């Protein structure tokens, strides 16, 4: 169990918003941070106060799911299967949300503005994810998620301002 990577399920994302289940702050922190990029054993070393029992609890509640391997491609595949197939409308909207900026420009914008738009903790986590992006395609995908999180946190008006700042055409 500790040598496997895990990703948050749709139920896990819902729990983050609802806070319905009883769990300690450290377990909730683990649920917030788990992303399929590290094994459970690595998370035990990174998140203070969690034990293997806590990981078992998240699994039993259906809040996280095991990734078949520990590569990010496997994690992406598991997340896609959990979320479900994207509709054609969603894929055409995703195409419209691609910034024409290059790697350095996107990197600079996201690292400078993540905390401003998402707050200290979420912004810091976003900057860490920016640092992990190996290429322009991954950074563009993260940019789409950044805009979605800004929309959720600040509203659609602010998300449109971010889109304009990133030279993304709005419809």
MARZA-335323 format. One line per 3 residues: number of its first residue (from 0); their letters; for each residue x, y, z of N, C-alpha, C, CB. Coordinates in Angstrom, 2 decimals. Glycine has a CB too. Layout:
// MARZA-335323
NUM) a) X/Y/Z/X/Y/Z/X/Y/Z/X/Y/Z | ...
This chain:
// MARZA-335323
0) xxx) 0.82/-1.19/0.00/0.00/0.00/0.00/0.87/1.26/0.00/-0.94/-0.01/1.21 | 1.95/1.27/0.77/2.77/2.47/0.88/3.63/2.73/-0.35/3.64/2.38/2.08 | 3.79/1.71/-1.21/4.61/1.90/-2.41/3.78/2.29/-3.62/5.38/0.63/-2.71
3) xxx) 2.50/2.56/-3.43/1.62/2.96/-4.52/1.30/4.44/-4.45/0.33/2.14/-4.50 | 1.03/5.01/-5.61/0.61/6.41/-5.68/-0.91/6.46/-5.71/1.22/7.14/-6.94 | -1.48/7.53/-5.21/-2.92/7.70/-5.14/-3.32/9.08/-5.68/-3.42/7.53/-3.69
6) xxx) -4.54/9.15/-6.20/-5.11/10.42/-6.65/-6.45/10.62/-5.95/-5.27/10.46/-8.21 | -6.86/11.86/-5.87/-8.16/12.20/-5.30/-9.26/11.78/-6.26/-8.26/13.72/-4.98 | -10.33/11.23/-5.74/-11.48/10.87/-6.56/-12.46/12.05/-6.58/-12.18/9.59/-6.00
9) xxx) -13.52/11.90/-7.35/-14.56/12.94/-7.37/-15.16/13.10/-5.97/-15.67/12.58/-8.40 | -15.32/11.98/-5.26/-15.83/12.04/-3.88/-14.85/12.79/-2.99/-16.08/10.61/-3.33 | -13.56/12.62/-3.24/-12.55/13.35/-2.47/-12.62/14.84/-2.71/-11.17/12.84/-2.81
12) xxx) -12.82/15.22/-3.97/-12.95/16.65/-4.27/-14.21/17.22/-3.62/-12.99/16.87/-5.80 | -15.28/16.44/-3.63/-16.52/16.90/-2.99/-16.34/17.03/-1.48/-17.68/15.93/-3.30 | -15.61/16.11/-0.87/-15.36/16.16/0.57/-14.54/17.40/0.95/-14.63/14.89/1.03
15) xxx) -13.62/17.78/0.11/-12.82/18.98/0.39/-13.75/20.20/0.52/-11.76/19.22/-0.73 | -14.74/20.26/-0.36/-15.66/21.40/-0.31/-16.66/21.26/0.85/-16.42/21.51/-1.63 | -17.21/20.05/1.05/-18.29/19.86/2.01/-17.81/19.73/3.46/-19.08/18.63/1.64
18) xxx) -16.63/19.15/3.65/-16.10/18.89/5.00/-17.10/18.10/5.83/-15.75/20.21/5.70 | -17.71/17.08/5.23/-18.76/16.32/5.90/-18.21/15.20/6.79/-19.68/15.73/4.87 | -17.11/14.59/6.40/-16.57/13.46/7.17/-15.67/13.94/8.29/-15.81/12.51/6.25
21) xxx) -15.69/13.21/9.41/-14.78/13.59/10.50/-13.36/13.15/10.17/-15.25/12.96/11.84 | -12.45/14.11/10.11/-11.04/13.77/9.92/-10.18/14.86/10.52/-10.70/13.58/8.41 | -9.00/14.45/10.94/-8.08/15.39/11.56/-7.55/16.38/10.52/-6.91/14.65/12.24
24) xxx) -6.97/17.43/11.00/-6.41/18.45/10.10/-5.32/17.85/9.21/-5.83/19.63/10.92 | -4.50/16.98/9.77/-3.42/16.39/8.98/-3.96/15.48/7.88/-2.46/15.60/9.88 | -5.03/14.74/8.15/-5.62/13.88/7.12/-6.27/14.74/6.04/-6.67/12.91/7.75
27) xxx) -6.93/15.81/6.45/-7.54/16.72/5.47/-6.45/17.38/4.62/-8.39/17.81/6.19 | -5.32/17.73/5.22/-4.20/18.28/4.47/-3.69/17.29/3.44/-3.06/18.68/5.41 | -3.59/16.03/3.84/-3.16/14.99/2.90/-4.14/14.91/1.74/-3.05/13.62/3.61
30) xxx) -5.43/14.90/2.04/-6.44/14.84/0.99/-6.32/16.03/0.04/-7.85/14.78/1.60 | -6.03/17.19/0.56/-5.86/18.38/-0.27/-4.65/18.27/-1.20/-5.72/19.61/0.60 | -3.58/17.67/-0.71/-2.32/17.69/-1.45/-2.11/16.47/-2.34/-1.20/17.80/-0.50
33) xxx) -2.72/15.36/-2.06/-2.42/14.12/-2.79/-2.75/14.29/-4.26/-3.21/12.92/-2.19 | -1.81/13.90/-5.14/-1.99/14.17/-6.56/-1.50/13.07/-7.49/-1.30/15.43/-6.90 | -1.07/11.95/-6.96/-0.60/10.87/-7.82/0.87/10.98/-8.17/-1.39/10.84/-9.06
36) xxx) 1.52/12.05/-7.77/2.92/12.25/-8.11/3.88/11.60/-7.12/3.21/13.70/-8.18 | 3.38/11.21/-5.95/4.22/10.60/-4.94/3.53/9.35/-4.39/4.53/11.61/-3.79 | 4.32/8.44/-3.85/3.74/7.25/-3.24/3.20/7.60/-1.86/4.79/6.11/-3.14
39) xxx) 2.38/6.70/-1.32/1.83/6.92/0.03/2.95/7.02/1.05/0.86/5.79/0.41 | 3.99/6.22/0.89/5.12/6.29/1.80/5.80/7.65/1.78/6.12/5.21/1.46 | 5.92/8.24/0.60/6.50/9.58/0.50/5.62/10.61/1.19/6.73/9.96/-0.96
42) xxx) 4.30/10.48/1.03/3.38/11.41/1.69/3.48/11.29/3.20/1.93/11.15/1.23 | 3.72/10.06/3.70/3.88/9.89/5.15/5.04/10.73/5.68/4.11/8.40/5.50 | 6.09/10.84/4.88/7.22/11.65/5.29/7.02/13.14/5.12/8.41/11.24/4.53
45) xxx) 6.10/13.52/4.23/5.89/14.94/3.93/4.82/15.61/4.79/5.54/15.09/2.49 | 3.77/14.87/5.13/2.64/15.46/5.87/2.74/15.01/7.32/1.26/15.04/5.25 | 3.00/15.95/8.19/3.16/15.63/9.61/1.85/15.15/10.20/3.67/16.86/10.38
48) xxx) 1.95/14.09/11.00/0.79/13.63/11.75/-0.04/12.56/11.08/-0.06/14.77/12.04 | 0.33/12.10/9.89/-0.46/11.04/9.27/0.25/9.70/9.43/-0.70/11.34/7.77 | -0.57/8.65/9.40/-0.08/7.28/9.53/-0.66/6.45/8.40/-0.44/6.68/10.91
51) xxx) -0.19/5.23/8.22/-0.79/4.35/7.21/-2.29/4.13/7.43/-0.08/3.00/7.20 | -2.73/4.20/8.68/-4.16/4.04/8.98/-4.97/5.16/8.32/-4.39/4.04/10.52 | -4.40/6.36/8.29/-5.10/7.50/7.67/-5.27/7.29/6.17/-4.34/8.80/7.95
54) xxx) -4.25/6.74/5.53/-4.34/6.46/4.09/-5.40/5.39/3.85/-2.97/6.01/3.52 | -5.43/4.38/4.70/-6.45/3.33/4.60/-7.85/3.94/4.76/-6.21/2.24/5.67 | -8.00/4.87/5.70/-9.29/5.53/5.91/-9.75/6.26/4.64/-9.20/6.52/7.10
57) xxx) -8.83/7.01/4.02/-9.19/7.73/2.79/-9.58/6.77/1.68/-8.03/8.62/2.33 | -8.89/5.64/1.60/-9.22/4.62/0.60/-10.60/4.02/0.87/-8.16/3.50/0.59 | -10.85/3.65/2.13/-12.14/3.05/2.49/-13.31/3.98/2.24/-12.12/2.63/3.94
60) xxx) -13.09/5.27/2.44/-14.15/6.26/2.22/-14.33/6.57/0.73/-13.84/7.54/2.99 | -13.43/6.06/-0.11/-13.51/6.33/-1.54/-13.05/7.71/-1.93/-14.91/6.13/-2.01 | -12.25/8.35/-1.07/-11.79/9.71/-1.32/-10.52/9.75/-2.18/-11.55/10.43/-0.01
63) xxx) -9.77/8.64/-2.18/-8.60/8.51/-3.03/-8.65/7.15/-3.72/-7.27/8.68/-2.20 | -7.94/7.05/-4.84/-7.88/5.79/-5.59/-6.43/5.54/-5.97/-8.79/5.83/-6.85 | -6.07/4.27/-6.00/-4.71/3.89/-6.34/-4.45/4.10/-7.83/-4.44/2.42/-5.96
66) xxx) -3.23/4.52/-8.13/-2.77/4.66/-9.50/-2.06/3.36/-9.85/-1.83/5.92/-9.69 | -2.22/2.87/-11.08/-1.62/1.59/-11.44/-0.11/1.61/-11.38/-2.07/1.18/-12.83 | 0.52/2.76/-11.60/1.97/2.94/-11.48/2.20/4.24/-10.77/2.68/2.92/-12.86
69) xxx) 3.43/4.68/-10.72/3.66/5.95/-10.05/4.05/7.06/-11.01/4.74/5.79/-9.01 | 3.84/6.84/-12.31/4.18/7.89/-13.26/3.03/8.88/-13.37/4.51/7.29/-14.64 | 3.34/10.09/-13.78/2.30/11.11/-13.90/1.33/10.78/-15.02/2.93/12.48/-14.14
72) xxx) 1.77/10.04/-16.04/0.85/9.65/-17.11/-0.22/8.71/-16.56/1.62/8.97/-18.26 | 0.18/7.79/-15.67/-0.80/6.90/-15.05/-1.76/7.69/-14.18/-0.10/5.82/-14.24 | -1.25/8.66/-13.44/-2.11/9.47/-12.58/-3.12/10.24/-13.41/-1.27/10.43/-11.75
75) xxx) -2.69/10.77/-14.53/-3.60/11.51/-15.41/-4.67/10.58/-15.96/-2.82/12.16/-16.57 | -4.29/9.36/-16.31/-5.26/8.40/-16.83/-6.28/8.04/-15.77/-4.55/7.13/-17.33 | -5.84/7.85/-14.53/-6.76/7.52/-13.45/-7.69/8.69/-13.19/-6.00/7.13/-12.18
78) xxx) -7.13/9.92/-13.14/-7.98/11.09/-12.91/-9.01/11.23/-14.02/-7.12/12.36/-12.81 | -8.62/10.98/-15.26/-9.57/11.08/-16.37/-10.66/10.03/-16.24/-8.84/10.92/-17.72 | -10.31/8.82/-15.79/-11.33/7.79/-15.65/-12.27/8.09/-14.49/-10.68/6.43/-15.46
81) xxx) -11.76/8.76/-13.46/-12.59/9.12/-12.31/-13.55/10.24/-12.69/-11.73/9.53/-11.11 | -13.03/11.24/-13.39/-13.84/12.39/-13.77/-14.86/12.00/-14.83/-12.95/13.52/-14.28 | -14.48/11.12/-15.74/-15.37/10.69/-16.81/-14.96/11.31/-18.12/-16.80/11.05/-16.48
84) xxx) -15.53/10.81/-19.22/-15.16/11.34/-20.52/-15.62/12.77/-20.69/-15.74/10.48/-21.63 | -14.80/13.56/-21.33/-15.14/14.97/-21.58/-16.11/15.04/-22.75/-13.87/15.82/-21.86 | -17.04/15.97/-22.64/-17.97/16.15/-23.74/-17.29/16.93/-24.86/-19.25/16.88/-23.27
87) xxx) -17.90/16.91/-26.04/-17.30/17.64/-27.15/-17.34/19.14/-26.89/-18.01/17.30/-28.45 | -18.35/19.61/-26.18/-18.42/21.02/-25.84/-17.26/21.39/-24.92/-19.76/21.36/-25.18 | -16.98/20.54/-23.94/-15.89/20.82/-23.02/-14.55/20.83/-23.76/-15.86/19.78/-21.89
90) xxx) -14.38/19.91/-24.71/-13.10/19.89/-25.42/-12.96/21.09/-26.34/-12.96/18.61/-26.21 | -14.04/21.55/-26.93/-13.93/22.75/-27.76/-13.69/23.99/-26.91/-15.19/22.93/-28.62 | -14.27/24.03/-25.69/-14.00/25.13/-24.78/-12.55/25.09/-24.30/-14.95/25.10/-23.59
93) xxx) -12.03/23.88/-24.08/-10.64/23.75/-23.66/-9.70/24.26/-24.74/-10.32/22.29/-23.32 | -10.02/24.00/-26.00/-9.20/24.50/-27.09/-9.21/26.02/-27.11/-9.69/23.95/-28.42 | -10.35/26.62/-26.77/-10.44/28.07/-26.76/-9.68/28.68/-25.59/-11.90/28.50/-26.70
96) xxx) -9.44/27.88/-24.52/-8.76/28.37/-23.32/-7.25/28.18/-23.36/-9.31/27.69/-22.11 | -6.67/27.98/-24.53/-5.23/27.79/-24.63/-4.56/29.14/-24.89/-4.87/26.77/-25.75 | -3.61/29.45/-24.04/-2.90/30.71/-24.16/-1.82/30.61/-25.23/-2.28/31.11/-22.81
99) xxx) -1.66/31.64/-26.04/-0.60/31.63/-27.05/0.78/31.98/-26.48/-0.95/32.60/-28.16 | 0.85/32.28/-25.19/2.12/32.66/-24.59/3.09/31.48/-24.58/1.90/33.18/-23.17 | 4.38/31.77/-24.55/5.37/30.69/-24.52/5.61/30.25/-23.07/6.71/31.15/-25.18
102) xxx) 6.48/29.26/-22.91/6.73/28.65/-21.60/7.15/29.69/-20.56/7.81/27.57/-21.72 | 8.14/30.52/-20.90/8.65/31.49/-19.94/7.59/32.50/-19.53/9.86/32.22/-20.53 | 6.77/32.94/-20.48/5.73/33.92/-20.18/4.66/33.32/-19.26/5.08/34.43/-21.47
105) xxx) 4.21/32.09/-19.57/3.21/31.44/-18.71/3.79/31.17/-17.33/2.73/30.12/-19.35 | 5.01/30.66/-17.31/5.69/30.37/-16.04/5.74/31.63/-15.19/7.12/29.81/-16.29 | 6.18/32.73/-15.78/6.29/33.98/-15.05/4.95/34.48/-14.54/6.90/35.03/-15.93
108) xxx) 3.92/34.43/-15.38/2.60/34.91/-14.97/2.06/34.08/-13.81/1.63/34.87/-16.15 | 2.10/32.75/-13.96/1.54/31.89/-12.92/2.29/32.01/-11.60/1.54/30.45/-13.39 | 3.60/32.08/-11.65/4.34/32.18/-10.39/4.17/33.55/-9.73/5.83/31.91/-10.64
111) xxx) 3.99/34.59/-10.53/3.79/35.93/-9.96/2.39/36.13/-9.41/4.08/36.98/-11.01 | 1.39/35.54/-10.05/0.00/35.87/-9.72/-0.79/34.79/-8.99/-0.72/36.21/-10.95 | -0.21/33.62/-8.79/-0.96/32.52/-8.15/-1.46/32.91/-6.76/-0.07/31.27/-8.05
114) xxx) -0.60/33.47/-5.93/-1.00/33.83/-4.57/-2.00/34.98/-4.58/0.22/34.20/-3.73 | -1.84/35.90/-5.52/-2.75/37.04/-5.62/-4.18/36.58/-5.89/-2.28/37.99/-6.72 | -4.35/35.63/-6.80/-5.69/35.21/-7.20/-6.24/34.05/-6.38/-5.68/34.84/-8.64
117) xxx) -5.37/33.20/-5.83/-5.85/32.00/-5.14/-5.66/32.04/-3.63/-5.14/30.80/-5.69 | -4.96/33.02/-3.13/-4.67/33.06/-1.71/-3.33/32.42/-1.42/-5.78/32.37/-0.92 | -2.89/32.54/-0.19/-1.54/32.12/0.17/-1.32/30.62/-0.01/-1.26/32.51/1.59
120) xxx) -2.17/29.80/0.56/-1.93/28.35/0.54/-2.17/27.77/-0.85/-2.84/27.64/1.57 | -3.33/28.04/-1.43/-3.60/27.51/-2.78/-2.63/28.08/-3.80/-5.05/27.82/-3.20 | -2.27/29.34/-3.62/-1.30/29.95/-4.52/0.06/29.29/-4.42/-1.18/31.43/-4.23
123) xxx) 0.47/28.99/-3.22/1.75/28.33/-3.01/1.74/26.94/-3.66/2.07/28.21/-1.50 | 0.65/26.21/-3.46/0.54/24.88/-4.08/0.58/24.99/-5.60/-0.75/24.17/-3.63 | -0.07/26.02/-6.14/-0.06/26.21/-7.59/1.36/26.50/-8.09/-1.01/27.38/-7.98
126) xxx) 2.10/27.31/-7.37/3.48/27.60/-7.76/4.31/26.32/-7.75/4.10/28.66/-6.82 | 4.09/25.47/-6.76/4.80/24.18/-6.73/4.46/23.33/-7.95/4.46/23.40/-5.44 | 3.21/23.35/-8.35/2.80/22.60/-9.54/3.40/23.20/-10.81/1.28/22.55/-9.64
129) xxx) 3.51/24.52/-10.85/4.15/25.18/-12.00/5.59/24.69/-12.10/4.10/26.73/-11.86 | 6.25/24.60/-10.97/7.65/24.15/-10.95/7.79/22.72/-11.48/8.20/24.23/-9.52 | 6.75/21.91/-11.32/6.81/20.52/-11.77/6.48/20.35/-13.25/5.87/19.69/-10.95
132) xxx) 6.00/21.37/-13.92/5.61/21.25/-15.33/6.86/21.11/-16.20/4.76/22.48/-15.78 | 6.98/19.99/-16.93/8.20/19.75/-17.70/8.23/20.45/-19.06/8.36/18.30/-17.91 | 7.06/20.83/-19.59/7.04/21.40/-20.93/5.85/22.35/-21.09/6.97/20.28/-21.99
135) xxx) 5.77/22.96/-22.26/4.72/23.94/-22.53/3.32/23.34/-22.47/4.94/24.57/-23.88 | 3.17/22.11/-22.97/1.84/21.47/-22.96/1.33/21.29/-21.53/1.90/20.09/-23.68 | 2.20/20.83/-20.65/1.81/20.64/-19.25/1.48/21.98/-18.60/2.92/19.91/-18.47
138) xxx) 2.25/23.00/-18.92/2.02/24.32/-18.35/0.71/24.92/-18.86/3.20/25.26/-18.68 | 0.40/24.69/-20.12/-0.89/25.16/-20.65/-2.06/24.46/-19.98/-0.95/24.94/-22.17 | -1.92/23.17/-19.73/-2.97/22.42/-19.04/-3.15/22.96/-17.63/-2.65/20.92/-19.01
141) xxx) -2.05/23.23/-16.95/-2.11/23.80/-15.60/-2.73/25.20/-15.65/-0.71/23.85/-14.97 | -2.46/25.95/-16.69/-3.04/27.28/-16.84/-4.56/27.20/-16.92/-2.49/27.98/-18.09 | -5.07/26.21/-17.62/-6.53/26.02/-17.70/-7.10/25.73/-16.31/-6.88/24.87/-18.67
144) xxx) -6.41/24.90/-15.54/-6.87/24.60/-14.19/-6.77/25.83/-13.30/-6.06/23.45/-13.59 | -5.71/26.62/-13.49/-5.55/27.87/-12.73/-6.74/28.79/-12.97/-4.23/28.58/-13.13 | -7.14/28.94/-14.23/-8.28/29.80/-14.56/-9.55/29.27/-13.91/-8.47/29.91/-16.10
147) xxx) -9.74/27.95/-13.93/-10.93/27.36/-13.30/-10.92/27.62/-11.79/-10.99/25.83/-13.58 | -9.76/27.51/-11.16/-9.68/27.76/-9.72/-9.89/29.24/-9.40/-8.32/27.30/-9.18 | -9.39/30.11/-10.26/-9.63/31.55/-10.07/-11.12/31.83/-10.19/-8.83/32.39/-11.11
150) xxx) -11.77/31.22/-11.17/-13.20/31.40/-11.35/-13.97/30.96/-10.11/-13.69/30.63/-12.57 | -13.56/29.83/-9.55/-14.24/29.32/-8.36/-13.97/30.21/-7.15/-13.79/27.89/-8.06 | -12.74/30.69/-7.00/-12.37/31.47/-5.83/-12.80/32.93/-5.92/-10.89/31.40/-5.62
153) xxx) -12.67/33.54/-7.11/-12.88/34.98/-7.26/-14.10/35.35/-8.11/-11.66/35.59/-7.86 | -14.61/34.39/-8.87/-15.73/34.68/-9.74/-15.32/34.75/-11.20/-16.39/35.97/-9.32 | -16.31/34.69/-12.06/-16.06/34.63/-13.50/-15.50/35.95/-14.05/-17.33/34.27/-14.23
156) xxx) -15.86/37.08/-13.44/-15.35/38.37/-13.91/-13.83/38.42/-13.76/-16.00/39.54/-13.13 | -13.33/38.00/-12.62/-11.88/38.00/-12.39/-11.22/36.96/-13.30/-11.56/37.71/-10.89 | -11.87/35.80/-13.47/-11.32/34.77/-14.37/-11.20/35.32/-15.79/-12.21/33.50/-14.37
159) xxx) -12.17/36.12/-16.23/-12.08/36.73/-17.57/-10.92/37.72/-17.63/-13.40/37.45/-17.92 | -10.66/38.44/-16.55/-9.51/39.34/-16.52/-8.20/38.56/-16.66/-9.51/40.17/-15.22 | -8.13/37.41/-15.99/-6.94/36.56/-16.09/-6.79/36.04/-17.51/-7.02/35.38/-15.09
162) xxx) -7.91/35.61/-18.13/-7.86/35.14/-19.52/-7.31/36.23/-20.44/-9.26/34.71/-19.98 | -7.79/37.46/-20.26/-7.31/38.56/-21.09/-5.83/38.81/-20.86/-8.11/39.84/-20.81 | -5.39/38.75/-19.60/-3.98/38.94/-19.28/-3.09/37.86/-19.92/-3.78/38.96/-17.76
165) xxx) -3.68/36.67/-20.08/-2.95/35.55/-20.71/-3.18/35.49/-22.21/-3.36/34.23/-20.08 | -3.83/36.50/-22.78/-4.12/36.59/-24.21/-5.00/35.43/-24.71/-2.82/36.60/-25.00 | -5.89/34.98/-23.84/-6.84/33.94/-24.21/-8.10/34.61/-24.69/-7.14/32.97/-23.03
168) xxx) -8.54/34.22/-25.87/-9.76/34.82/-26.43/-10.96/34.33/-25.67/-9.90/34.48/-27.93 | -11.82/35.25/-25.26/-13.07/34.90/-24.57/-14.19/35.01/-25.58/-13.33/35.81/-23.33 | -15.15/34.11/-25.44/-16.25/34.12/-26.42/-17.39/34.99/-26.03/-16.75/32.75/-26.63
